[in-house]
Amino acid sequence: MLVLLNGDNLNKMNNQDQQKNQEIELEKLLKKNLAISQEVLSISKYVKKYIFWKKIIGIAKIVIIVVPIVLGIIYLPPMIEDAVENINSNLNNPLSSIINSNCENEQ
């Protein structure tokens, strides 16, 4: 049996072939897009973790620097005053402090 193909039948076949090719191409592009999206997601998770730990380390650095300074401001002035008083008392009466310390040790 001989089938004659006229222009309309050829156009329909070409359109169907083009549509199938477009669907195949679209499916390939979607798969490629999905793979790239998954890669971007994994990279963004890594970056999110990196930023989180960077913030934690930044806060720790600030605490390590600020806490000793604050404690020094609070506790050092009375200690320095006591030390200066001891030094001044020893400079004014060096022999009396030595004698007093020896007497206290003997008792």
C-alpha positions as CSV (number, residue, x, y, z in Angstrom):
1,M,0.0,0.0,0.0
2,L,1.3,3.3,-1.0
3,V,0.8,6.3,1.2
4,L,1.1,9.7,-0.4
5,L,2.4,12.4,1.8
6,N,1.2,15.8,1.0
7,G,2.4,19.1,2.5
8,D,0.0,19.1,5.4
9,N,1.0,15.6,6.6
10,L,4.7,16.5,6.3
11,N,4.1,19.7,8.3
12,K,2.3,17.7,11.0
13,M,5.1,15.2,11.2
14,N,7.8,17.9,11.4
15,N,5.8,19.7,14.1
16,Q,5.5,16.6,16.1
17,D,9.2,15.8,15.7
18,Q,10.1,19.4,16.7
19,Q,7.8,19.2,19.7
20,K,9.4,15.9,20.8
21,N,12.8,17.3,20.4
22,Q,11.8,20.4,22.4
23,E,10.4,18.2,25.1
24,I,13.6,16.1,25.2
25,E,15.7,19.3,25.3
26,L,13.6,20.8,28.0
27,E,13.9,17.6,30.1
28,K,17.7,17.8,29.7
29,L,17.8,21.4,30.7
30,L,15.6,20.7,33.8
31,K,17.9,17.9,34.9
32,K,20.9,20.1,34.4
33,N,19.2,22.9,36.3
34,L,18.3,20.5,39.2
35,A,21.9,19.3,39.4
36,I,23.2,22.9,39.5
37,S,20.6,23.9,42.1
38,Q,21.6,21.0,44.3
39,E,25.3,22.1,44.0
40,V,24.3,25.7,44.9
41,L,22.3,24.5,47.9
42,S,25.3,22.5,49.2
43,I,27.6,25.5,48.7
44,S,25.2,27.8,50.5
45,K,24.9,25.4,53.4
46,Y,28.7,25.5,53.7
47,V,28.7,29.3,53.6
48,K,26.0,29.5,56.2
49,K,28.0,27.3,58.6
50,Y,31.1,29.3,57.8
51,I,29.4,32.6,58.6
52,F,27.9,31.1,61.8
53,W,31.3,30.0,63.2
54,K,32.9,33.3,62.1
55,K,30.3,35.1,64.2
56,I,30.9,32.9,67.2
57,I,34.7,33.3,66.9
58,G,34.3,37.1,66.5
59,I,32.3,37.2,69.7
60,A,34.8,35.0,71.5
61,K,37.6,37.3,70.4
62,I,35.8,40.4,71.8
63,V,35.1,38.6,75.1
64,I,38.7,37.5,75.4
65,I,39.8,41.1,74.9
66,V,37.1,43.0,76.8
67,V,36.7,40.8,79.9
68,P,40.4,41.2,81.1
69,I,40.3,44.9,80.5
70,V,37.1,45.3,82.5
71,L,38.4,43.1,85.3
72,G,41.6,45.1,85.4
73,I,39.7,48.4,85.7
74,I,37.7,47.0,88.6
75,Y,40.4,45.1,90.6
76,L,43.7,46.8,89.8
77,P,43.3,50.2,91.4
78,P,42.8,48.9,95.0
79,M,45.7,46.5,94.5
80,I,48.0,49.3,93.2
81,E,47.0,51.5,96.1
82,D,47.9,48.8,98.6
83,A,51.2,48.1,96.8
84,V,52.1,51.8,96.8
85,E,51.3,52.2,100.5
86,N,53.5,49.2,101.3
87,I,56.3,50.6,99.3
88,N,56.0,54.1,100.8
89,S,55.9,52.7,104.4
90,N,59.0,50.6,103.7
91,L,60.8,53.5,102.1
92,N,60.0,55.8,105.0
93,N,61.0,53.4,107.8
94,P,63.1,50.6,106.3
95,L,64.7,49.4,109.5
96,S,61.6,49.6,111.6
97,S,59.7,47.3,109.2
98,I,62.5,44.8,109.3
99,I,62.7,44.9,113.1
100,N,58.9,44.6,113.4
101,S,58.8,41.7,111.0
102,N,61.6,39.9,113.0
103,C,59.8,40.5,116.3
104,E,56.5,39.2,114.9
105,N,58.3,36.1,113.6
106,E,59.8,35.4,117.1
107,Q,56.6,35.6,118.9
